Amino acid sequence: MSLCLIGAGLSGLATAFALKAEGLDFVCLEQAPDVGGIWRRPQAGERGPGYLSLHLNTAKQLTGHSAYPMPAAYPFYPRHSQIAAYLRSFAEWAGVLDRIELGTTVESVRQEADGGWTVVSRDADGVSSSRGFTHVIVASGHNSEPSMPAMPRGAETFTGTIHHSLDYRDGSEYAGQRVIVVGLGNSAVDIAADLSRYAELTVLSVRRGLHVMPKQLFGMALDEIADAPWWVSMSLAEQRRFIEQALLIARGKLSDHGLPEPDHPVFASAVTISDEILSRIRHGAVMPKPAIDSVDGARVSFTDGTSVRADAIVYCTGYQMTFPFLEPGCPVGAQGSVELYKRVVAPDRPGLFFVGLIRPVGSITRLVEAQARWIARLVTGDAVLPEEEVMHKEIATYLSGVAGQYGQREGASTQVNVAPYLQELREE
């Protein structure tokens, strides 16, 4: 029995720890020169979804691994370099560094007729190798292929630069410029707030309203609330009423800040977490605007008829769900949804598992640890999967429920509710 683990970020390291605890033989392939995933990239100056102002937006005590807490000296919301150092320290403590091949890019993963898996990889020296495994665990994330919307009319005439947030590193690179940030997700509000300290003008262009939530309500981190028994005991309608009333108290209506009101109730789409963006808007450092309508040279016009002169546009419009080393259709099906049993198992491809391909409200760590422990038990035979037909039925039921709450929006299929999902994995 041999296992290939792909990725040595937070999810990959949690999985490596669980596999070693079960005495399983595995190798972990990581394309970066060190462990830590997106958290180490900003300081290393590497292209990626991280940026120099990046901080954790979940509580450190729930984001650190349960068996190895983050240092007490860390702030409640550590910065990226602290998380990177912590993950490196965790890998050393867990004793898994000797299982990790750094600087190794996975080029293809394919299943053979006998059920085994062939993994083709290329090391830091460019040497390609092909190895056989009984199981493959994908913990590499998917924030690598930027998603860009259709460009507005006249975009080809723009005299400035157009970037995706994947290329953004630090606001100082835009010092004195007039910059438009497109989006209202976590990266968009982080980047707009960061830019506003350097740029001559920072515009936040928002097409659709999202629920913007502070990192804490009533003195509790959002993931602490999500983990609390009193919260879990509430129905979805009660949770929504509670949060919506709390948000009215904490920050009023979003329209009071010049942002569009969401066209959906809270928890019907991913929420945006930020303590800064509304304050920066109120202080005049960030100017909210609707969607971009057209571009004419340096002049960018918005759908409300106003316009500004701009030197740069930064699209914070997310990422495509792509796994280039896997066959098309896995794990994303024809309808654009992630199709995995219990958000982990590919039912049509025995021996293929995914870790961390979920989006909770709050920290992902406890969920990732539970996924990793379950996979380890499946590999050893201490846990058993149901028939393929049963797994497909569970997937269909789950996706139907997600669509009922979140709609058919891209990425909705990865949404999970923390406590119920943890209970599901424990039962497995």
C-alpha positions in Angstrom: 0.0 0.0 0.0 1.4 3.4 -1.0 -0.1 6.9 -1.0 0.7 10.1 -2.8 -0.3 13.3 -1.1 -0.4 16.4 -3.3 0.2 19.7 -1.5 1.9 20.8 1.7 -0.1 23.8 2.8 -2.4 23.8 5.8 -4.6 21.0 4.5 -1.7 18.9 3.2 0.2 19.1 6.4 -2.9 18.1 8.5 -3.3 15.1 6.2 0.4 14.1 6.4 0.0 14.2 10.2 -3.1 12.0 10.1 -1.4 9.5 7.7 1.7 9.2 9.8 -0.3 8.7 13.0 -1.9 5.7 11.3 1.5 4.3 10.4 0.8 4.7 6.6 3.5 5.0 4.0 3.2 8.1 1.9 5.1 10.7 -0.1 4.0 14.3 -0.3 4.6 16.3 -3.5 4.8 20.1 -3.1 5.7 22.4 -6.0 6.9 25.3 -3.8 10.4 25.3 -2.3 9.0 25.1 1.2 5.8 24.1 3.1 3.1 26.6 4.0 1.0 27.0 0.8 -0.4 30.4 0.1 0.8 31.7 3.5 4.5 31.6 2.6 4.2 33.1 -0.9 3.8 36.9 -0.1 7.1 37.0 1.9 8.8 34.9 -0.7 7.7 37.4 -3.4 6.0 34.6 -5.4 2.9 35.0 -7.6 -0.2 33.7 -5.8 -3.4 34.6 -4.1 -1.6 36.0 -1.0 -0.4 39.6 -0.6 1.8 41.4 2.0 -1.2 42.8 3.9 -2.8 39.4 4.3 -3.9 38.4 7.8 -5.9 35.5 9.1 -9.6 36.3 9.4 -10.4 33.3 11.5 -9.5 32.9 15.2 -6.0 31.5 15.8 -7.2 29.0 18.4 -9.5 27.4 15.9 -7.2 27.8 12.9 -4.2 26.2 14.5 -4.0 22.4 14.4 -5.8 20.9 17.4 -2.7 18.9 18.5 -0.3 21.8 18.0 -1.8 25.3 18.9 -0.4 28.5 17.5 2.0 30.3 19.9 0.4 32.3 22.7 2.4 35.3 21.6 0.6 35.4 18.3 -2.1 38.0 17.9 -5.7 36.9 17.6 -5.5 37.3 13.8 -1.9 36.6 12.8 -0.3 37.9 9.6 0.7 35.6 6.7 4.4 35.4 7.7 3.4 34.2 11.2 1.1 31.5 9.7 3.9 30.4 7.4 6.3 30.1 10.3 3.7 28.2 12.3 3.0 25.7 9.5 6.8 25.1 9.1 7.1 24.5 12.8 4.1 22.2 12.7 5.7 20.1 10.0 8.9 19.8 12.0 6.9 18.9 15.2 4.8 16.3 13.3 7.9 14.7 11.8 6.7 14.8 8.3 9.3 16.9 6.5 11.2 13.8 5.4 8.1 12.6 3.5 7.8 15.9 1.5 9.4 16.4 -1.9 9.7 20.1 -2.3 10.0 21.8 -5.7 8.1 19.0 -7.3 5.3 19.8 -9.7 2.6 17.1 -10.4 2.0 17.0 -14.1 -0.6 14.2 -14.4 -2.6 11.8 -12.2 -4.3 8.9 -14.0 -6.0 5.7 -12.9 -4.8 2.4 -14.4 -6.9 -0.6 -15.4 -5.9 -2.5 -12.2 -7.2 0.3 -10.0 -3.8 1.8 -9.1 -2.7 5.3 -9.8 0.2 6.6 -11.9 1.5 10.0 -10.9 3.9 11.9 -13.2 5.9 14.7 -11.6 8.8 16.9 -12.3 11.4 17.9 -9.7 13.2 21.2 -9.2 15.9 20.1 -11.6 13.4 19.4 -14.3 13.7 15.6 -14.1 10.5 13.8 -14.7 9.4 10.7 -12.9 6.5 8.3 -13.1 5.4 6.4 -9.9 2.6 4.0 -9.0 0.4 4.4 -5.9 -2.6 2.7 -4.5 -4.2 6.0 -3.3 -3.9 9.6 -4.2 -5.0 12.5 -1.9 -5.3 16.0 -3.4 -4.8 18.8 -0.9 -3.4 21.4 -3.3 -6.3 23.9 -3.3 -7.5 25.5 -6.4 -6.6 29.2 -6.2 -4.2 29.1 -9.2 -6.2 29.9 -12.3 -7.7 33.4 -12.2 -11.3 33.9 -13.2 -11.7 37.1 -15.3 -15.1 38.5 -16.3 -16.0 39.7 -19.7 -14.1 42.9 -20.3 -16.2 46.1 -20.5 -16.7 48.0 -23.8 -13.5 49.8 -24.8 -11.2 47.8 -22.5 -8.7 47.4 -25.3 -8.2 51.2 -25.3 -7.3 51.4 -21.6 -4.0 53.3 -21.2 -3.3 51.8 -17.8 -2.7 48.3 -16.5 -5.2 45.5 -15.9 -4.3 42.8 -13.3 -6.0 40.1 -11.4 -5.6 39.9 -7.6 -3.3 36.8 -8.2 -0.7 39.4 -9.4 -1.2 41.9 -6.5 1.5 42.0 -3.8 1.6 45.3 -2.1 -0.2 48.7 -2.3 3.2 50.6 -2.4 3.6 49.4 -6.0 0.6 51.6 -6.9 1.8 54.7 -4.9 0.3 57.9 -6.4 -1.8 56.0 -8.9 -5.6 56.1 -9.4 -6.8 52.5 -9.0 -10.1 50.7 -9.5 -10.6 47.5 -7.5 -13.4 45.2 -8.9 -15.2 42.9 -6.6 -16.5 42.7 -3.0 -15.1 39.4 -1.8 -12.5 39.0 0.9 -9.5 39.7 -1.4 -11.3 42.8 -2.9 -11.9 44.5 0.4 -8.5 43.6 1.7 -6.7 45.0 -1.4 -8.9 48.1 -1.6 -8.1 48.9 2.1 -4.4 48.3 1.5 -4.3 50.4 -1.7 -6.1 53.3 -0.1 -3.0 53.9 2.1 -0.8 54.5 -1.0 -2.9 55.3 -4.0 -4.0 58.8 -5.0 -7.5 57.4 -5.6 -9.0 54.0 -4.7 -12.3 53.0 -6.2 -14.2 49.9 -5.2 -16.4 48.8 -8.2 -19.2 46.5 -7.0 -21.6 44.7 -9.4 -23.6 42.7 -6.8 -24.1 43.3 -3.1 -22.7 40.8 -0.6 -23.1 40.6 3.2 -20.1 42.3 4.8 -19.4 41.1 8.3 -16.9 42.2 10.9 -14.4 39.6 12.2 -16.2 39.7 15.6 -19.7 40.1 16.8 -20.5 40.7 20.5 -16.8 40.2 21.3 -16.7 36.7 19.7 -15.0 35.7 16.5 -17.3 34.5 13.8 -15.9 31.0 13.8 -16.3 30.9 17.6 -20.0 31.7 17.1 -20.3 29.0 14.4 -18.8 26.5 16.9 -21.0 27.4 19.8 -23.7 25.0 20.9 -26.3 27.8 21.2 -25.7 28.7 17.6 -25.8 25.1 16.3 -29.2 24.6 18.1 -30.7 27.4 16.0 -32.6 26.9 12.8 -31.3 28.6 9.6 -34.1 31.1 9.9 -33.1 31.9 13.5 -29.4 32.2 12.6 -30.2 34.6 9.8 -32.4 36.8 12.0 -29.7 36.8 14.7 -26.9 37.8 12.3 -29.0 40.4 10.4 -30.0 42.2 13.6 -26.4 42.0 14.9 -25.1 43.5 11.6 -27.7 46.4 11.7 -26.4 47.2 15.2 -22.7 46.8 14.3 -22.6 48.7 11.0 -26.1 49.8 9.8 -27.2 49.3 6.2 -24.6 48.7 3.5 -26.4 51.3 1.4 -25.5 53.9 4.1 -21.9 53.2 3.0 -22.6 53.6 -0.7 -22.6 49.8 -1.3 -25.4 47.9 -2.9 -27.7 46.0 -0.5 -27.4 42.2 -1.1 -30.3 40.7 -3.1 -30.2 37.6 -0.9 -30.4 36.8 2.8 -27.3 36.1 4.8 -25.9 32.6 4.4 -27.4 32.4 0.9 -24.0 33.2 -0.5 -20.4 33.5 0.7 -20.0 36.3 3.2 -17.2 38.9 3.1 -15.3 39.4 6.3 -13.6 42.7 7.0 -13.1 45.1 9.9 -11.6 47.8 7.6 -13.4 48.4 4.3 -16.5 50.2 5.7 -14.3 52.4 7.9 -12.1 53.3 4.9 -15.2 54.2 2.9 -16.5 56.3 5.7 -13.1 58.1 5.9 -13.2 58.9 2.2 -10.1 56.7 1.5 -12.1 54.3 -0.7 -14.8 55.4 -3.1 -17.6 52.9 -3.8 -19.0 52.7 -7.3 -21.2 50.3 -9.3 -20.0 48.0 -12.1 -17.8 49.3 -14.8 -19.8 50.2 -18.0 -17.1 51.2 -20.5 -13.5 52.4 -20.9 -12.2 55.1 -23.1 -8.4 55.5 -22.8 -7.8 56.5 -19.2 -11.4 57.3 -18.5 -13.5 54.5 -16.9 -17.3 55.0 -16.8 -19.7 53.2 -14.4 -23.2 52.1 -14.8 -24.5 55.1 -12.7 -23.2 57.5 -15.4 -20.2 58.7 -13.4 -16.6 58.2 -14.5 -13.0 58.5 -13.2 -9.6 58.7 -14.7 -7.6 55.6 -13.8 -4.1 54.2 -14.0 -4.9 50.6 -13.0 -7.7 48.1 -12.6 -7.4 45.2 -10.3 -9.9 42.4 -10.8 -10.6 40.5 -7.5 -13.0 38.1 -9.2 -11.9 34.8 -7.8 -10.5 31.6 -9.3 -11.6 28.8 -11.6 -12.1 25.4 -10.1 -9.3 23.6 -12.0 -7.1 20.7 -11.3 -4.9 20.5 -14.5 -3.2 17.2 -13.5 -6.5 15.4 -13.3 -8.8 14.2 -16.0 -11.6 16.6 -17.0 -14.8 16.2 -15.0 -13.1 15.3 -11.8 -14.0 16.6 -9.3 -16.0 19.3 -11.1 -18.9 17.7 -13.0 -20.7 18.9 -16.2 -22.9 21.3 -14.2 -19.9 23.0 -12.7 -20.5 21.6 -9.2 -17.9 19.6 -7.1 -19.2 16.1 -7.0 -17.6 14.3 -4.0 -19.1 11.9 -1.5 -19.0 13.7 1.9 -17.0 16.4 0.0 -14.0 14.0 0.0 -14.4 10.9 -2.1 -14.6 10.6 -5.9 -17.1 7.7 -6.2 -16.2 6.8 -9.8 -12.5 6.8 -9.1 -11.7 4.4 -6.2 -8.6 5.5 -4.2 -8.9 9.2 -5.1 -9.6 11.6 -2.2 -9.8 15.4 -1.7 -9.0 17.4 1.4 -9.9 21.1 2.0 -12.2 21.5 -1.0 -14.8 23.1 1.2 -15.9 26.6 2.2 -17.2 27.0 5.8 -18.2 30.2 7.6 -15.2 30.1 10.0 -12.0 28.2 10.2 -11.4 25.2 7.9 -8.8 23.5 10.1 -11.1 21.2 12.3 -12.9 20.1 9.2 -9.7 19.3 7.3 -8.4 17.3 10.3 -11.6 15.3 10.4 -11.4 14.7 6.6 -7.8 13.5 6.9 -8.6 11.1 9.8 -11.5 9.6 7.9 -9.3 9.1 4.8 -6.6 7.4 6.9 -9.3 5.1 8.3 -10.6 4.3 4.8 -7.1 3.4 3.7 -6.4 1.1 6.6 -9.9 -0.5 6.3 -11.1 0.7 9.7 -13.8 2.6 7.8 -15.6 1.4 4.7 -17.3 3.3 1.9 -20.9 2.5 0.8 -21.8 1.3 -2.7 -21.2 3.7 -5.5 -24.9 4.2 -6.1 -25.3 5.2 -2.4 -22.5 7.7 -2.7 -24.0 9.3 -5.9 -27.3 9.6 -4.1 -25.7 11.4 -1.2 -24.0 13.8 -3.6 -27.2 14.6 -5.4 -29.1 15.2 -2.0 -26.3 17.4 -0.8 -26.1 19.5 -4.0 -29.9 19.9 -4.0 -29.8 21.2 -0.4 -26.9 23.5 -1.2 -28.8 24.9 -4.2 -31.8 25.4 -2.0 -29.8 27.6 0.4 -27.1 29.2 -1.9 -28.6 28.9 -5.4 -26.8 27.6 -8.4 -23.9 30.0 -8.2 -20.5 28.8 -9.1 -18.6 27.6 -6.0 -21.8 27.1 -4.0 -21.2 23.3 -4.1 -18.2 23.7 -1.7 -20.2 25.4 1.1 -20.6 23.5 4.3 -22.0 24.2 7.8 -19.3 23.5 10.4 -21.1 21.6 13.1 -23.3 19.4 11.0 -20.5 18.6 8.6 -18.2 17.6 11.5 -20.9 15.4 12.9 -21.2 13.7 9.5 -17.5 12.9 9.3 -17.5 11.6 12.9 -20.4 9.2 12.0 -18.4 8.0 9.0 
